[in-house]
Amino acid sequence: MKNNLKIVRCDNCGKPGAKMHHVTRTYGKGKNLLLIENVPVVRCPHCGEGYLTAQTLHEIDRLKRERRALAVERPVEVLSYT
């Protein structure tokens, strides 16, 4: 591990050096908006691909199904780009 980033082999191009980053992703919109923090995303410097692993996708599905029991409500400021 380097600088707290896990280095892995890219599933797209197969080259080593892809790094696992943690991002915030949103799902849905309006009253159904769900924000999930610290989602691991693999980014490859060689092919430019960014993707979620199957394990991450399964966990996101679980979080979305159980959102009522797990989510913490927080006020969020919303802007529109116009």
C-alpha positions in Angstrom: 0.0 0.0 0.0 1.3 3.4 -0.9 -0.1 6.7 0.5 -3.1 4.8 1.9 -4.1 3.7 -1.7 -4.3 0.0 -2.4 -2.5 -0.8 -5.7 -4.0 -3.6 -7.8 -3.9 -5.0 -11.4 -6.5 -3.4 -13.7 -9.4 -5.7 -14.7 -9.7 -3.8 -17.9 -6.2 -3.7 -19.4 -4.4 -6.1 -17.0 -1.6 -3.8 -16.2 -0.4 -3.4 -12.6 -0.7 0.1 -11.0 -4.4 0.6 -10.7 -5.2 2.3 -7.4 -8.2 1.9 -5.2 -9.7 5.3 -4.3 -12.6 6.1 -2.0 -15.3 8.4 -3.3 -18.8 9.5 -2.5 -21.6 8.3 -4.8 -25.2 9.3 -5.1 -28.1 7.1 -6.1 -31.7 8.2 -7.0 -32.9 11.8 -6.8 -35.2 14.1 -4.9 -36.7 12.5 -1.8 -35.2 9.1 -2.9 -31.7 10.5 -3.0 -29.1 8.2 -1.2 -25.5 9.3 -0.7 -23.0 6.6 0.1 -19.6 7.7 1.3 -16.2 5.9 1.1 -17.1 3.8 -1.9 -14.0 2.0 -3.2 -13.4 2.7 -6.9 -10.5 1.3 -8.9 -8.8 3.8 -11.2 -6.2 2.8 -13.8 -3.5 5.3 -14.9 -2.7 3.2 -18.0 -6.2 2.8 -19.7 -8.0 5.6 -17.8 -10.7 3.2 -16.7 -12.5 3.7 -13.4 -14.8 0.9 -12.1 -16.5 -0.7 -9.1 -15.6 -4.3 -8.3 -18.3 -7.0 -8.1 -17.8 -7.1 -4.3 -18.4 -3.4 -4.1 -21.5 -3.6 -6.3 -23.0 -6.3 -4.1 -22.3 -4.2 -1.0 -23.9 -1.1 -2.6 -27.0 -3.2 -3.4 -27.2 -4.4 0.2 -26.8 -0.9 1.5 -29.6 0.3 -0.8 -31.9 -2.5 0.3 -31.2 -1.8 4.0 -31.1 2.0 3.8 -34.0 2.6 6.2 -32.1 0.8 9.0 -28.6 2.0 8.2 -28.9 5.6 6.9 -28.3 8.7 9.0 -30.2 11.8 7.9 -28.2 14.9 7.3 -29.1 18.2 5.8 -27.5 18.8 2.4 -27.2 22.0 0.5 -28.3 21.6 -3.2 -27.4 23.8 -6.1 -28.5 23.7 -9.7 -26.0 24.4 -12.5 -27.8 26.7 -14.8 
